[in-house]
Amino acid sequence: MKTVKDAELRRQEILMTARELFIKKGYDKTSVNDILKVVDIAKGTFYYYFSSKEEVLEAIIIDIVEEGATKARRILNEQSIPLLNRIMMAMMAQKPDFEGSEEIKEELHKVENVKLHRIYLREMIKKMTPILEPLMLEGIDQGIFSIEYPTECIESILLLGHMMFDDSDVFEWTSDEFPKKIQAFLSNMERLLGTKKGELEILIQMFGQL
C-alpha cells in the first residue's frame, strides 16, 4: 500500500509543478525537461507516469473539473440555500477556474487541441450530472420542475451553459450583448425544467459573478 501511495504523491507532484510552470512560462514554452528539473526526477520516471506533455495537460484539465465538482458538492449540502439558488450556484461552481492560468484556457481553444476540449466536456458532464440529479429530483418532488428526462435535461443545461458562458470569449460577444444572452439562457432553462415563466428571474443577479 505504501508504494501505491508514494506513486500517487509523485504523480501529483509532477502535475502541480507542470501546472505552475504552464501558468508562469506558458504551455508551449514549458518543456518536459523544465518539469524534470523542478521536480528533480529522471526522464524515465516522468514517462512512467505520463507519455507526453499533452497527457500532463489532459490530467490537469481533469483536475480542474474535479475542483469545480468538489465546490458543487459542498453547495449541494447547504440545505439553508433555496433549491433554485443551489442549482445555479452548483452549475457556476463547475465553471473552469483558469484564473492565473490563461495559457491552459488558450490551449483548450486552439484548433489543434479539439481533443483537450472534448476531454473537458466529457469530464464535466460525467462529474456534474450525478451531483445535480438529486437537486432536480428534489425540484420534481416539490412540484417546481416538470421534467420527463431529468438526466438528459441536466446534460443539456450544462452544455448550453458551457457554450454560452465558459466559451463566451470564442463568440466575441460584447458587454452590451451579454445581458440578453443571460436572459435567453434563463428562459431556455425554464423551458427545459418545465417551470413557470419568469421562475428563474430571481437568479439573474448571480451572473454578476461570471
N, C-alpha and C positions, 0 to 999 in steps of 0.2 A: 504493500500500500504506500509506503514511503516513497518508492521510486516513481509511482504514478503521480503523487502529489508534487514531487520535485520537478517532474517533466512538465506538469501544467503550469507551475510557477515560472519555469524557464520560458515557456511559450508566451505567457502573459507579459513577461519582461521584454521579450522581443517586440510584442505588439505595442506596448506602452512607449517603448523607445522609438519605434518606427512612427507612431502617431505624432509624437513630439517633433521628430525630425521632418515629417511631411508638413507640419504646421510651420515650423521655423524656416526650413530651406525650400519647401515645395516638393511635391511628389517627384517631378521629373529630375530635379537637381539632387535628390537623395539616392545614393547607390546602396546596394547590399553591403558593400564594404563600410560605408558610413555607419550602418546599423551594427555591424560586427564590432567596430572599434568602440562604440559606446557601451554595448552590452558585454564586450570583452569575451567573445566566443569565437571558435574556429568556424570557417565557412561550412565545413561538414555538419556542424551542429545546427547551423541555420537551416540547411537543406534537409535535415532530419525532420524539422517541423513544417517548413514551407518550401514549395517547389520554385517559387519566384517572388519578386517584389509585388507583382499584381495579386498573388494569393494572399499576401500580407494585407494589402489594401482591402481585399474582399472580407477578410476576418475583422478588420477594423470597422467596416460598414455594418457587419452583423452585430458587432459590439455596440455600435451607436444605436441600432434598432432596439437591442435589449435594454439599453439605458432608458430609452423612451418608454418601453413596455414596463419597466420597473416603476417609473413615475406613475404610469397609468394604473398599475395595480394598487398603489398607495391611495390614489384618488378613489378607486372603486370601493375601498373600505371606509371612506369618510361618509358615514350614514347621515351626518348632520347637513350635508350638502344636498340640495334638491336634485332629483333624478336627472332632469334635463341639463342642469349645470354640470353634473358629474360626467355625463356622456360627452358633452362638448369639451370639458377640461381633460378628460382621458384621451380624446382624439387629438387635442392640441399638444398633449404631453408626448405623443409619438412623433411630433414634428422634429426632423433631424436637427440635433444641436451641433451646427457647424461653426459656432462662434469661435473665432480664432483659428479656424481650420478651413478657410475658403478654398484652399488648394484641393481638399478632399471633395468638397462640393463640386468644384470645377471638373474634377476627374469623372464624377458621375455623369456630367452633362456633355462630355466630349463624345463626338460621333463614334470614335473607335472603342469607347467604353460602354456601349449599349449593354454589354453583359453585366457590368457592375450595377447599372441602374436596374436591370431586371432582378439581380440578386437582392437589391434593397427592397424593391416592391414585393418580391416573394416573401422575404423575411418579415417585412412589416405586416403583410396580410396574415401570415402564419402566426405571428406573435399576438397581434392586436385583436383578431377576430374572437378567440376564446375569452379574452379579457372583457370585451364589450358585450358578449352574448348574455351574461346574467343581467346586465342593465336593460337590454332590450326585452328580455322575458319579464323583468320586473315592470317595465312600462306597459307591456301587453296585459299583465295581471291587473294593473291599476286602471286599465281602460284608456290610457294616454295614447298608446300606439295601436294600430290595426295593421299587422304585418302577416302576410301569408308565408314568406320565406325569410325569417329573421337573419339567418347566417348570410345568405346572399345579399340581403339588404345592407348589412354591416360592411361587407366587402365592397359593394358599390359606393357607399358613402366614403369609405376610406380612400378608394381610388380617385373619386371625384375631388375629395378634399386635397389629396396629394397633388393632383394635376393643377388645381386652381391656386393653391397657396404655397406648397413646398416648391413647385416648379414655376411659380408666377414670373420669375425673372426671365425664364425662357420665352415667355409670350410678350415680354416688354410692356406690360400694362402700366399705365401712368397712375399717379396717386389719385387723379380725378376719376379714373375708371374703377378703382378698387372698391369703393363703397357699393357700386352697382353689382360687382361680382359677388360680394358678400351677401347682398340681398337675394341674388339669384341662387346662391348656394343654399341658403336657409330655406328658400321657397322650394327648391328641389328636395331638400331633406324632409320637409313637411309632407310632400307627396310620397316619398319613399317610405316614410314612417307611418303614413296614414293618420296624421294628426290634424287638428283643426287649423284652418288658415290663420296665420299670424301667431300660432302657438310658440314658435321658436324666436319671435322678435325679441324676447327678453334676453336672448343670448348674444345679441349684436355687439354689446359693449365688450365682450370677451375678445373680439377680433382686434381690439386695440393692442393686444399682446403679440400679434403676429409680426 
